[in-house]
Amino acid sequence: QTEIPQTNTHTKRLTHLPPLLPPLLSSLTQTSPPPFFQSSQNKPITAAMPEAPKPTQTSNGLTTIAIAEKNKRTLQFIEDVTSNPDDVQTQVLHEILSRNSAVEYLHHRHRLHGATDRRTFKKLLPVISYEDIHPDITRIANGDTSPILCSSPISEFLTSSGTSAGERKLMPTIAEEMERRSLLYSLLMPVMSQFVPGLEKGKGMYFLFIKSESKTPGGLPARPVLTSYYKSSHFKNRPFDPYTNYTSPNETILCPDSYQSMYSQLLCGLCQRTQVLRVGAVFASGFIRAIRFLEKHWQLLCRDIRSGTLDPTVITDPAVREAVLTKVLHRPDPELADFVESECRKDSWQGIITRLWPNTKYVDVIVTGTMSQYIPTLDFYSNGLPLVCTMYASSECYFGVNLNPLCKPSEVAYTLIPTMAYFEFLPVHRNNNNGKERQELVDLADVKLGHEYELVVTTYAGLYRYRVGDVLRVAGFKNRAPQFNFICRKNVVLSIDSDKTDEVELQGAVKNAVDAHLVAFGGSVAEYTSYADTKTTIPGHYVLYWELSVKGTTAIPPSVYEDCCLTVEESLNSVYRQGRVSDKSIGPLEIKIVEQGTFDKLMDYAISLGASINQYKTPRCVKFEPIVELLNSRVEGSYFSPKCPKWVPGHKQWSNNVKN
Ligand code: AMP
């Protein structure tokens, strides 16, 4: 029988800590603190946790004074949690472990027996990856509702863009995590408004989308975290707030048809062009996709603006029609249509954002990590407006915010908010890891400036010492809380949108294509590398450079290389294939056959730049422009995938009813 452990001595010590903060100003609307500052018994667990800011609202929405006050309290919250990150982290770990003390994973498997202190936790709990808890996840997905990982019921799975065995990883979540995500969102605009005043006077034109969702065999929803958020009442029924006042009506964001969603969001953005003060999407790739869509469809959009109607063959979704016609497109506007047409007709689209939305102050998109490849394109379309990366988050947990949002993209540093989860850091020694040295994880308060770490999280939703797979570098501190540059996702070589392809996967995909199509012609791939081409096509696409070794005498027809392209695509993970099939965010894969001796030239070049001959290995992905040029200068033939690979929503082993 499962024992419910009693409070241990460490807990007692904690509860005697003096309050870190004076009580925050009381809210006009909310009387009880949000649940993440409460114990599972719904009582405040200690006085030690800083309270989250609460909305201040009047019946007509937020007044200017109320906004200023709310911003002040939010910024004070950030000051508080960053001033004492170690105490907050102790408290978070205590809270997670005490409320989950009886779950199978902690109690039976790792015999934590109610301990909630860091020392015991670190001694008994292993650092894990997804594969370690895959069997538990499968049990939950199949309908086992016993407390395996978490004492609160798993409300849904968030489908990560990280994959395992080709399928999206399933991250367990619980209902209250939505509060924590909302808290992180609520920090963004108060931070931003310190740098760009007056944002409450206009709107944000954000291109936001939902993706298809499925159900696990046990009946739990499985969907991306943003789909879950946009469909939640936190988003749909948000009280009026000038900071979440978007040009897109909710119905256009929640439209399951990505074409109609994009079309209607652009139309609404154009109709409200002078009110727009900021534009954005989650990732840079999504924002560029919207501009590309406008390039293709501005004539149709202008026709609707001119007539004040929605073409019934384009927008068939009744909810979208009603929302756009009643909330935005009230009347024919030939003047606006003429203006948009004259701008879009110009030869160059340089500065199209500032031309069409002249009051825009910044572009809010993530351009850190692999998204940095889109910076030149964004600079071109926006005439160099600030590119603002506000937050760092994942399906596992939302992590932190950028407290200096107008900094250059290369200097973006995220401050992890210590109340979100318990964070640990695995030191990364990039050039000097012989795998033998014992690696001790360090705590949030102990990371060192300039050092790199892999992020490890313990969440409220049942992940304990889980390796997220991101490498971060300490760039500085906000009070006593570290701020991190996002360096890379471990092992990922190729990415266009949210797809993440690693070397092993790429190798397997190339092998499958060679075995299926080239072997019959006596062909094999002697050397290969790859490149995420986001420059020559929008959307970008994967390019594989192959140097062949051919023993057969029959010439290999082009259709065989095209078949190779398709087989590579079929072999890549489900996030890649969804990008190709459903999101249309990735273009057809290309194979470029290069002349004999090209990879020797590549090696010569690397050695001329200082690589050691003995240790030289062909890079499986290239990014450095001169190397891409060298490869491109020796291309003998180029072939594209003739059609989309197969993709179904949900895991392929589930025979599920897909919903939108
Ligand atoms: P997902 O689990 O699909 O939501 O993807 C989360 C991952 O996206 C993170 O672990 C990071 O690798 C990446 N990511 C999220 N936010 C950022 C950011 N601001 N900069 C760079 N990469 C990010």
Boltz pocket constraint, residues with backbone or C-beta under 6 A from the ligand:
constraints:
  - pocket:
      binder: B
      contacts: [[A, 159], [A, 160], [A, 161], [A, 162], [A, 225], [A, 366], [A, 367], [A, 368], [A, 369], [A, 370], [A, 389], [A, 391], [A, 392], [A, 393], [A, 394], [A, 395], [A, 396], [A, 468], [A, 469], [A, 470], [A, 486], [A, 488], [A, 489], [A, 498]]
      max_distance: 6.0
